[in-house]
C-alpha cells in the first residue's frame, strides 16, 4: 500500500504495514518508509 513520506516528500510503498484505529475511531494504516525509515500513515480502510 502506498503512502506519503513527509521526509522524502514522495509517495512510496510502505513496509511493515499494520491496520490501526485512530483516537477518533477511524481506521488507518501505519508503516515505515523503505528509504529513510520514517513512520508513514494512510487514513482510511486498507
C-alpha positions in Angstrom: 0.0 0.0 0.0 1.3 3.4 -0.9 1.6 6.3 1.5 3.2 9.8 1.6 6.6 10.1 3.3 7.0 13.6 4.7 10.7 13.4 5.0 11.3 12.2 1.4 8.4 14.2 0.0 7.3 11.4 -2.2 4.6 8.7 -2.4 6.2 5.3 -1.7 5.2 1.7 -0.9 5.0 1.3 2.9 6.9 -1.5 4.6 5.8 -3.4 7.8 2.2 -2.2 7.4 -0.4 -2.7 10.1 -4.0 -1.7 10.4 -4.7 0.7 13.3 -7.7 2.6 14.7 -7.1 6.3 15.4 -8.2 8.1 18.6 -11.4 9.3 16.9 -12.3 5.7 15.9 -11.5 5.9 12.2 -9.3 3.2 10.5 -5.8 3.9 9.2 -2.7 2.1 8.0 0.7 2.6 9.6 4.0 1.6 8.1 7.6 2.7 7.5 9.4 4.3 4.6 11.7 1.9 2.8 14.3 4.6 2.2 14.6 6.7 5.4 12.6 4.6 8.0 10.2 7.4 8.9 6.7 6.4 10.1 4.0 6.8 7.4 0.3 6.9 7.7 -2.6 6.5 5.3 -6.1 7.3 6.6 -9.0 5.1 5.5 -9.7 1.4 5.2 -6.8 -0.7 3.9 
